[in-house]
């Protein structure tokens, strides 16, 4: 379903932010505290209709004991220079491109926090894939009042990596949502970035890692698997599910920019408990359609959907794609392929389109981006975030 976003006023022209995101786009767009070592071995079979079958043995820590929690308000009040500095330290990673980026996010974050009573705490968390690749996430939960059984939500990062003040703001916003009754959020890492090296203007390391993570293989039937990306997604799901209070039967995921790719991959993985996905200006480049001559799945799927009951549709996992109509990095054919893949794998799919919005429209730091491809759009940001939160409440709340 495609829903054209209703707008109260036209997009205003705004200056944009630093050269980093422009270089990321041209290239393809876009701390840790070790768990107590309690090994958790289990086998996950990634299977779905029209998808290559992949068996992975996951091995990730399964205890929250020892995590070093601290108020996220400390980050709001930090000096922007400290937020954007390269500390080469896992416990104090670089979280912003520069001072302007940090200050812009802090300003909007503080304005939001001042309107609500709930506060959140966060902690760096290190976990690993089945092949021993370390990943450096960040867990966020309400400072108080969390129910024993709470939803768990993953946030997948942009090409700037998991160490990002913008993502911590969004994680706190979700974690303290009163209508969800509080939930636990994990900012997932798919780059293995412990200190914020993905902010570097030299993109060679990022490009190499991105190519490795997004490499895909196909079998004789043309079925696709991004096996390394799936391993990192599954490790993140395991880490989130192991956190105290998380109900592994009520999981969701949110992706920004590059984070659209792991969200799409989730639809292929048959992850138990995954009920909802929302992406914001997500990129879906190099997404194969999986459609070959002679296949009639789309026609069959459309016929079946016409006879599905309302209750049947309500039980399906649901994907919301929030897209800027003026985003030069997301092609129409990629969105169509994205829809086919979600639907083929049993997901309800919804496109919320903002005609004038450009890439990165949710992030106020885009006010400092010199590239015309990027712009913060306050209306699109607000409407898309409201729609995503509504979806999470509908699918995850008790």
N, C-alpha and C positions, 0 to 999 in steps of 0.2 A: 504494500500500500504506500503510495506516495502522497505526502501531505505538504502542500505549499505553505510555508510559514507565513502567518499574518503579521504584517509590520505596521507600526503606527506612524513611522516616518522613514524617509529615505536614508540610506547609508551616508554618514558624513565622511568627508575626506579627512583622513588623519595621517600625521607623520608616522613612520613605522620604526622597528627596532633592529640594532646591530647587524653587521654583515654575516654573522654566523648562520642564521637561518636561511639567508639567501644562498649561501654556499652549500648548505645541507640540501636545499631544494634542487639546486642544479645537479648535485651529485646523486639525487634519487630520493631526497627528503627522508625527508623525514616524514668510619661508617660501619662497617659491619661489626657486630658483636656476636661471637660464635655461640651457637646453642650449646647447652649441656649435651654431651654426646650420648644420646640414647638412640641407637640405630632403629630404624623402622623400615623393614623390607616388605614390599608387596609388589605384586605384578599387576600392571595395568595394560589391558588390551585395548588399543585404539582402533575401534572398528566402527564403520558407518556405511550405509548404502552408498555405492559408487566410490568407495574410498579404499585405498590400499590398507591391508591389515598389518599393524605393527605392534609387536609385543615389547614392552619396556619394563625392566625391573628397576623400580625407583628406590633410592636409598637416601632419605633425608632425615634430619633430626626431628624428633617428635616431642619436644618439650619446650615450654616457654620459660622454664626456670633459668634465672640468670640474666634475662634481658634487662638492659639498662634503660628504664623508662624515664622520660622527662617531659615537662609541659611544652606543647608546641607554641604556646604564647612566648616562650623564650626566643624562638626564632623570629616571631613578628617584631620583637623589640630589639633584635640584634642590629648592629650597624651594617648597612648594605655592603660596605667594603669587606667586612668579615664574611658575609654570606657568599660573596663572589670571589673570595681569595682561594688560591690553590694551596692547600695545607699538606698535600701528600699524606693524609692521615685518614684512616677509615672512620674514626670517630668524629672527624670534622671535615667532611668532604666539601668540595666546591659545589655550590648549589645554584649558581646563576652565572650568566654570561659576563655581566659587569654590574657596577653599582646601580645604574639606571634601571636595568632589568629587575634587580632585587628590590629596589625601592618602590617600583611600580606595583609589584605583586604584594609587597608588604602593606602598601596603602589600601589596596582593595580588600586584602585579607582582614586587616584591622577593622575596616568599615563593616564588614560582614560579622565579625566576631562581636562587635559592640551591639549588635541587634539581637543576640541570643545569649542565654545563660549558660548553656552547656559548654564544657571545655574538653579538650582531648589531650592525651599523652601519646608519645611516640618512642620507638626504639629501633635502632639498626639491628638487622637480623641477617645472618649468613646461613645459607643452605646450599645444597649441591644437587646436580643432576645424577642420574644413574651411572654416568661415566666419570663422575668426580669433578665436573666443572663447577667451581664455586660461583655462587650468585649472591648479590648484595642488595637485599631489599630493605624496606622500612615499614614497620608495623605501626598502626595507629588504632587507638580505641578510646572510648569515652573515659574521662578521668574518674567518673563515678557512675553508679547506677546501671552498669551493664548487666543484662539478664544472663542467666546461666547458659541459655541456648540462644545465640544471636546469629544473624546472617553474617556471611563472610564475603567480602568484595575485593577482587583484584583490580589494580590500576596498572595498565601497561603504558609505558613511557613513550615520549617522542624521540627523535634522533639526538636529542641532547642527553639522553640516558636517564637512569632512575634517580640520580642525585639532583633533584630539581625542586626549588622552593615552591614553584607553582603546583606541582603534584602533591606536596605536603599540605598546601592550602586545601586542595580539592579533597584529599584524604580526610582531613579534619571535618570538612563540610559534610561528607557522607557519614562519617562515623558518629557524628552528633545529631544526625537527622532525627527529630523527635517522633516523626511518624513511622520510622523504622524501629523505634524503640532502642536505638543504639546498635551499632554493628562494629565488626572488626574489619579493618582494611589493610591490605598488604600492597604496597607499591612494589610491583614485581620487577625483577631485573632480567633482561634477556641478552645483555651485552657482557656480563661479568665485569661491571664497572664499580669498583669500590671507593674511588676517591674523586669521581667526577671528571675523568679524563675525556668523556664524550663531549665536554664543552670546548675542547681544544679546537682552535681554528685550523690546525693541520688535520685534515680529515682522513689521512691514509689509514691510521689504525682503525677508526670507525668503519671505513669502507670495507676493510679486510674482514673485520668481525661480522659486519652486516651480511656480507656475501656468504660467509661460512654458516651463519645462523639460518639464513633464508634459502639455502640451497635445497632444491627439490629433486626428487627422483620419481620416475614413473615405471610401472610394470608393463607387461605385454598388452594389457587391456587399456592402457592409458590412464590408470588410476594414480593419483598423486599423493605423495607424502613429503612434507617438510620435516624430516625426522629430528633434526637438531632443534628446531624451533619447538616441536612438540615435546621433546625432552625437557626443555627449559620451562615451557608452560606447565607440564605435569609436575615438575619439581616445585613450581610456585603454588600450584593447587595443593600439593602435599603440605608445604610449609604453612599456608594459610589454614588448612583444615586442622593442623596440629596445634594451632594457637588456642589457648585456654578460652573456653566459652563459645567457640565457633561451632555452629550447626552445619556439618558438612553436607546436609541435604538441602541447604538454602544458600546457594552460591551465585554470585553475579560477577560480571567483569565490565570494566570501563577502559576505553583506549583512546588516546590522543595521537593524532598524526600517524607516525610509524606504528603506534599501538593498535591501529586498525588491523594490521596483519595478524598478530596473535589472536585478536578477537575473532577474525574470520576462521583461523585455524582451529579454534575451539569448537566450531560447529562441526568439524570433521572428526573430532576425537571421542565423542560419546562419553563425556565426563559426567559421572554420576553426581546429581545434585546441582548441576549448572542450569540455572533457570532464566537468566536474563543477561543481555549484553547491550551496551550503549557505546557508540563511537562518535568522536567529535573531529571533524575535518580529517578523518582517517584516510590513509593512503592504502591502496590495494594494487600497487604496481606489480607487474609480472605475475598476476593472478591468472592461472590457466582456467579456462572455462570448464574443463573436464567433459566437454560435449563432443562426441564424435559422430560421424555419419551413421545413420541407422538407429541411433538411440532415440527413444520416444519418452524419456522420463518426464520432461517438462509437460508434454501433452497429458500424460497420465496423471502427473501431479496436479495440474490445473483441474482435470475432471474430478479428481478425488476431493480437492479442496472445495469444489462447488457443492458437494454433498455432505461435508463435515458438519457436525453439530457444533453449536456454540460452546458447549462444555468441552468437546474434544479440542477445539482451538485454544480454549482457555488453559488447557493442561500442557500445551506445547511450550517449549522455551521460546523466548521472544527476543529479537534483535532490533534495535533502534539505531539507524544510521543518520547522524546529524551532519549535513553536508552544505557547504557554501557553493552556491551556483556560480560564483566567479572565482572558484579555486582552480588555478591552472594545473595543479598537480594530480587531479583526480578526473580521469576521463569517463565519459558517459558509458562507454563499453565496459569499463572496469566495474562501474556500479551495477550494470546489468549482470555481469558475471558473478559479482558478489551476491546479488539477489538469488540467482540460480543455485549457487552453492549452498547458501543458507537454507533455501526451500528444499533442495534435494536431500539435505541432511535432517529434515524434520523440524526446522525452525520457522516460526512466524517472522516475517520481515517487514519493516516499516522504514520508509525514507522520509525524513523531515528536512526539507530543502529551503535554504534562505538565499533567494536569488542574487542579492547584492554582496553577500558575505564572501570574503576571501580566505586564504589559508591561514590557520592559526587564530580564527576569530574569537576563541574563548579566552585568550591570554592578553591581559592589559599591557604586558611588556611589549607587545607588537607595536605600541606607540613609538617605539624607538628603532623600528626596523626600516632601513632605507629602501627595501625592495617593495615595489608596487604589488607584488604577488601576495603580500601578507598585510593583514590589518586586523586590529581589535574591533569587534562590532558588539557593543554592549547589549543591544537588543537581541541579536542572535545568540550571544552567550547566555543571557538570562533565560530566553525561551527554550533553548536546547537543554540547559541544565535542569530547568523545571520539568521538562518532558522526561528526561532520564531518571530523575529522582522519583517521579510518579510511576515510571515503569518498575523501578526497584521496589518501591513500596507495594505495588500490586502483586508482584511475583514472589517477593521474599518475606514480607511481613506476615506475622502469624494471623 
